[in-house]
Amino acid sequence: MGNRELYRILVVDDEILVRQGIKHILNWEQDGFQIVGEASNGKEALELIETLRPHIVLTDIVMPVMDGEELTRLIKHNWPEIEVIVLSSFSEFDYVRSTFQSGVSDYILKPHLETGMLLEVLRKTAAKLPAPSGGVRQYADPASISMQQTLEKLLAGYELELDREQVEEWFPYPYFYVLGSSGNSSVLDELKALFPRMAAAKLPCGPIAGHPGLCVYVLNVDEEGREALPTKLKMLYPASLSEAGELLWVLSAPFPLLDQLGGVYRDVWIKLLQYRFFLPLDAALMPGELPEPEEVKEFPLQAFMEQIRRLQLEEGFNELDRYIAQHTKAYTAEVFGFKSLIGNILFNVIHMLGSLNLDVRALDEAKYAYFKAIDEAEHVSGITSLLKEFRRQAEDCVLAAQQALQEGNPSMKLLLDYIDEHYAEPISLTEMARHFHFNPSYLSSFFAAHHHEGFKEHLNRVRIDKAADLLRKGDIPISEVSSRVGYGDHSYFCKVFKKSIGLSPTQYRRQYAERVVKKL
């Protein structure tokens, strides 16, 4: 392989197991090829082609978002020099045949996808290609190629019998770390300067979701480096996040065997990256520096929505702020579930305010932008900022409605006066809302937000106060007292009276009469 050129391959298939199988079916570099990327559909593939510029695209036909036929057509239109090989099943053969009109080089039936067939088709396709463009030849170094293949298989979870002598040539020191650092930072270069007895290799793990600029390395250090590397790293960069929000570094715990690389990467390093979402901005992302995590508590969504219904937005959103702040300690919470909850809260708040007859058009138009921002947030502080803006918009909706209510005359005093005048009638919130020409749900929330008690509680108190006056003034039958203050059901009146006063109407009248006699 000493002076053979490597042809770059992009693998496109919506099934991850198929992609993994293709990646490990050949010793790619030894056969003159290099897999430079993978995609799950045509749209992702086009984005990768812009940057990777592969020589050959190996693509499935039936995929979501953009299928292989459209992908082939666009590739040959924009990059005619790229060769396309199609993967298909027997049932898709007619479909595949149509892709030849777009310039497909060859096809392979998936049931026949095995080492010899794939290698034969690749070599036949490569024969049509010129040397890699740019005038720069890529030469495959056998040791580096074998190391990359080994690292890739370890990351994929394969159990390998490693050649210990070969491993010691690549990594001569007894301890390993997994380090992630921004492609724009100089973290790795500075560590190399501090630790001359350190070997490093970039891991072929592909782009990290949510952190496309993050590069991942395996570091190999001696005993002195194992003890000093975390300390030196913290001295260089006290926090793992820059002031601009750039993730500078994420460091795993040390481990003694290269065989453990896949487990450390998945179970330690990736989890550290997930914890970054909730941890304070000045946190150090290494296992020994993390605080003891607290249990994630359930958000009281029902109580929150009741506060929104009552237009108690300040109390509700303050409670939500406290819940989010708790996640700096409950940082092991699942990020996707948290984002889903926040999106659900925003959706329900908009719906609730709309059901109260508020003008939520501005919120409704902005909701998809809010949902997108929630989904793309890389740190909880982004969610906090977003909620502040959403809260301001929601409060503007309520303020506009309250101003409209006041301009239409039904101030709180008018509502209370109306109840004082009509308490003896079969008054209801619906009737009062109709009188003032407002939505009943909104009027109920307005009443609760601007008075120390709700409509029903206030109406009952007014009626019971009036009933107490009648009971003190004479010998009117209790059933008539009940009727005079608006209760059609005598027994219900007695229950409400006792709950409010602590005595039945009869006991209350008797006790009042006894006090009057004593004064005489």
Backbone hydrogen bonds, N-H to C=O, Kabsch-Sander energy under -0.5 kcal/mol:
donor,donor_aa,acceptor,acceptor_aa,energy
4,R,1,M,-2.0
6,L,138,Q,-0.5
7,Y,5,E,-0.5
7,Y,32,G,-2.2
8,R,6,L,-0.5
9,I,34,Q,-3.0
10,L,56,I,-2.2
11,V,37,G,-2.0
12,V,58,L,-2.9
13,D,39,A,-2.3
16,I,14,D,-0.6
19,R,15,E,-1.9
20,Q,16,I,-2.7
21,G,17,L,-2.5
22,I,18,V,-2.5
23,K,19,R,-2.2
24,H,20,Q,-1.4
25,I,21,G,-0.5
25,I,22,I,-0.9
26,L,22,I,-0.5
28,W,26,L,-1.3
31,D,27,N,-1.3
31,D,28,W,-0.7
32,G,29,E,-1.4
33,F,28,W,-2.6
34,Q,7,Y,-2.4
36,V,9,I,-2.4
36,V,34,Q,-0.7
37,G,9,I,-0.9
39,A,11,V,-2.2
42,G,66,M,-2.3
45,A,41,N,-2.0
46,L,42,G,-2.4
47,E,43,K,-1.6
48,L,44,E,-1.9
49,I,45,A,-2.6
50,E,46,L,-1.4
51,T,47,E,-0.7
51,T,48,L,-0.7
52,L,48,L,-3.5
53,R,49,I,-1.7
55,H,8,R,-1.8
56,I,8,R,-2.2
57,V,83,E,-2.6
58,L,10,L,-2.9
58,L,56,I,-0.5
59,T,57,V,-0.7
59,T,85,I,-2.7
60,D,12,V,-2.3
61,I,87,L,-0.6
63,M,61,I,-0.8
66,M,64,P,-3.1
68,G,61,I,-3.2
71,L,67,D,-2.1
72,T,68,G,-2.5
73,R,69,E,-2.1
74,L,70,E,-2.4
75,I,71,L,-2.5
76,K,72,T,-2.6
77,H,73,R,-1.4
78,N,74,L,-2.5
79,W,75,I,-3.6
82,I,79,W,-2.1
83,E,55,H,-2.4
85,I,57,V,-3.0
86,V,106,D,-2.4
87,L,59,T,-3.2
88,S,108,I,-2.0
92,E,89,S,-1.0
93,F,90,F,-1.7
96,V,92,E,-2.6
97,R,93,F,-2.6
98,S,94,D,-1.2
99,T,95,Y,-0.7
99,T,96,V,-1.3
100,F,96,V,-0.8
100,F,97,R,-0.8
101,Q,98,S,-0.9
102,S,99,T,-1.4
103,G,100,F,-1.1
104,V,99,T,-1.1
105,S,84,V,-2.5
106,D,84,V,-1.1
108,I,86,V,-2.8
110,K,88,S,-3.9
112,H,109,L,-1.9
113,L,110,K,-2.0
114,E,112,H,-1.2
118,L,114,E,-2.7
119,L,115,T,-2.6
120,E,116,G,-2.3
121,V,117,M,-2.2
122,L,118,L,-2.5
123,R,119,L,-2.5
124,K,120,E,-2.2
125,T,121,V,-2.3
126,A,122,L,-3.1
127,A,123,R,-1.6
128,K,125,T,-1.4
129,L,126,A,-1.5
135,G,132,P,-0.6
136,V,133,S,-0.5
137,R,135,G,-0.6
139,Y,137,R,-0.6
140,A,1,M,-0.7
140,A,4,R,-0.7
141,D,139,Y,-0.7
145,I,141,D,-2.6
146,S,142,P,-2.3
147,M,143,A,-2.1
148,Q,144,S,-2.2
149,Q,145,I,-2.3
150,T,146,S,-2.2
151,L,147,M,-2.8
152,E,148,Q,-2.4
153,K,149,Q,-2.2
154,L,150,T,-2.3
155,L,151,L,-2.3
156,A,152,E,-1.7
157,G,154,L,-1.1
158,Y,153,K,-2.4
160,L,158,Y,-0.7
162,L,160,L,-1.0
164,R,162,L,-1.0
167,V,163,D,-2.8
168,E,164,R,-2.2
169,E,165,E,-1.2
170,W,166,Q,-1.7
171,F,167,V,-3.6
175,Y,221,V,-2.0
176,F,255,F,-2.6
177,Y,219,L,-2.0
179,L,177,Y,-0.5
179,L,217,Y,-2.6
180,G,250,V,-2.5
181,S,215,C,-2.7
182,S,248,L,-0.9
183,G,213,G,-2.8
185,S,182,S,-1.4
190,E,186,S,-2.5
191,L,187,V,-2.1
192,K,188,L,-2.4
193,A,189,D,-1.8
194,L,190,E,-1.6
195,F,191,L,-2.3
198,M,196,P,-1.3
199,A,220,N,-2.4
201,A,218,V,-1.8
203,L,216,V,-3.2
205,C,203,L,-1.9
208,I,211,H,-0.7
211,H,208,I,-2.4
214,L,211,H,-1.9
215,C,181,S,-2.9
217,Y,179,L,-3.3
218,V,201,A,-2.6
219,L,177,Y,-2.9
219,L,217,Y,-0.5
220,N,199,A,-3.0
221,V,175,Y,-2.4
222,D,197,R,-0.8
226,R,222,D,-2.4
227,E,223,E,-1.6
228,A,224,E,-2.2
229,L,225,G,-2.9
232,K,228,A,-2.9
233,L,229,L,-2.5
234,K,230,P,-2.0
235,M,231,T,-1.7
236,L,232,K,-2.3
237,Y,233,L,-2.7
240,S,283,A,-2.0
241,L,281,L,-0.6
242,S,246,E,-3.0
245,G,242,S,-1.9
248,L,240,S,-3.1
248,L,246,E,-0.7
249,W,240,S,-1.0
250,V,180,G,-1.9
251,L,285,L,-2.5
252,S,178,V,-2.4
255,F,176,F,-2.0
260,Q,257,L,-1.5
261,L,258,L,-2.2
264,V,260,Q,-2.5
265,Y,261,L,-2.7
266,R,262,G,-2.4
267,D,263,G,-3.0
268,V,264,V,-1.7
269,W,264,V,-2.8
270,I,265,Y,-2.4
272,L,268,V,-2.2
273,L,269,W,-2.0
274,Q,270,I,-1.8
275,Y,271,K,-2.6
276,R,272,L,-1.4
277,F,274,Q,-1.4
278,F,275,Y,-1.3
279,L,275,Y,-1.8
283,A,280,P,-2.0
285,L,283,A,-0.6
286,M,284,A,-1.7
289,E,286,M,-2.0
290,L,286,M,-0.5
290,L,287,P,-1.2
294,E,329,K,-2.2
301,L,299,F,-2.4
304,F,300,P,-2.3
305,M,301,L,-2.7
306,E,302,Q,-1.7
307,Q,303,A,-1.8
308,I,304,F,-2.0
309,R,305,M,-2.4
310,R,306,E,-1.7
311,L,308,I,-1.8
312,Q,307,Q,-3.3
313,L,311,L,-1.2
316,G,312,Q,-2.2
317,F,313,L,-2.9
318,N,314,E,-2.1
319,E,315,E,-1.8
320,L,316,G,-1.8
321,D,317,F,-2.5
322,R,318,N,-2.0
323,Y,319,E,-2.0
324,I,320,L,-2.3
325,A,321,D,-2.4
326,Q,322,R,-1.6
327,H,323,Y,-0.5
327,H,324,I,-1.3
328,T,325,A,-1.5
329,K,326,Q,-1.6
330,A,326,Q,-1.8
331,Y,329,K,-0.8
333,A,330,A,-1.4
338,F,334,E,-1.9
339,K,335,V,-2.7
340,S,336,F,-2.2
341,L,337,G,-2.0
342,I,338,F,-2.2
343,G,339,K,-2.5
344,N,340,S,-2.3
345,I,341,L,-2.4
346,L,342,I,-2.3
347,F,343,G,-2.2
348,N,344,N,-2.4
349,V,345,I,-2.5
350,I,346,L,-2.2
351,H,347,F,-2.1
352,M,348,N,-2.7
353,L,349,V,-2.7
354,G,350,I,-2.1
355,S,351,H,-2.0
356,L,352,M,-1.0
357,N,354,G,-1.6
358,L,353,L,-1.9
360,V,358,L,-1.1
364,D,360,V,-3.0
365,E,361,R,-2.4
366,A,362,A,-1.5
367,K,363,L,-1.0
370,Y,366,A,-2.1
371,F,367,K,-2.8
372,K,368,Y,-2.2
373,A,369,A,-2.2
374,I,370,Y,-2.4
375,D,371,F,-2.3
376,E,372,K,-2.0
377,A,373,A,-0.9
377,A,374,I,-0.7
380,V,277,F,-2.8
382,G,379,H,-1.7
383,I,379,H,-0.8
384,T,380,V,-2.2
385,S,381,S,-2.2
386,L,382,G,-1.9
387,L,383,I,-2.4
388,K,384,T,-1.7
389,E,385,S,-1.5
390,F,386,L,-2.3
391,R,387,L,-3.0
392,R,388,K,-2.0
393,Q,389,E,-2.2
394,A,390,F,-2.5
395,E,391,R,-2.7
396,D,392,R,-2.0
397,C,393,Q,-1.7
398,V,394,A,-1.9
399,L,395,E,-2.8
400,A,396,D,-2.4
401,A,397,C,-1.8
402,Q,398,V,-2.5
403,Q,399,L,-2.4
404,A,400,A,-2.0
405,L,401,A,-2.2
406,Q,402,Q,-2.4
407,E,403,Q,-2.5
408,G,404,A,-1.4
409,N,406,Q,-1.6
411,S,409,N,-2.9
415,L,411,S,-1.9
416,L,412,M,-2.4
417,D,413,K,-2.7
418,Y,414,L,-2.2
419,I,415,L,-1.8
420,D,416,L,-2.3
421,E,417,D,-1.8
422,H,418,Y,-1.8
423,Y,419,I,-1.1
425,E,422,H,-1.9
427,I,425,E,-3.1
432,M,428,S,-2.4
433,A,429,L,-2.8
434,R,430,T,-2.3
435,H,431,E,-2.0
436,F,432,M,-2.0
437,H,433,A,-0.6
437,H,434,R,-0.6
438,F,433,A,-2.5
443,L,439,N,-2.6
444,S,440,P,-2.3
445,S,441,S,-2.1
446,F,442,Y,-2.9
447,F,443,L,-2.5
448,A,444,S,-2.2
449,A,445,S,-2.3
450,H,446,F,-1.5
451,H,447,F,-0.6
458,H,454,G,-2.6
459,L,455,F,-2.7
460,N,456,K,-2.4
461,R,457,E,-2.1
462,V,458,H,-2.5
463,R,459,L,-2.4
464,I,460,N,-2.7
465,D,461,R,-2.6
466,K,462,V,-2.2
467,A,463,R,-2.5
468,A,464,I,-2.5
469,D,465,D,-1.8
470,L,466,K,-2.0
471,L,467,A,-2.4
472,R,468,A,-1.8
473,K,469,D,-1.4
474,G,470,L,-0.9
480,E,477,P,-0.6
481,V,477,P,-2.2
482,S,478,I,-2.6
483,S,479,S,-1.6
484,R,480,E,-2.7
485,V,481,V,-1.7
486,G,483,S,-1.4
487,Y,482,S,-2.5
488,G,486,G,-0.7
490,H,488,G,-0.7
493,F,489,D,-2.2
494,C,490,H,-2.1
495,K,491,S,-1.9
496,V,492,Y,-2.5
497,F,493,F,-2.7
498,K,494,C,-2.4
499,K,495,K,-2.2
500,S,496,V,-1.9
501,I,497,F,-3.3
502,G,497,F,-0.5
502,G,498,K,-1.9
508,Y,504,S,-2.8
509,R,505,P,-2.3
510,R,506,T,-2.4
511,Q,507,Q,-2.7
512,Y,508,Y,-2.2
513,A,509,R,-2.4
514,E,510,R,-2.3
515,R,511,Q,-1.8
516,V,512,Y,-2.0
517,V,513,A,-2.1
518,K,514,E,-2.1
519,K,515,R,-1.8
520,L,516,V,-1.4
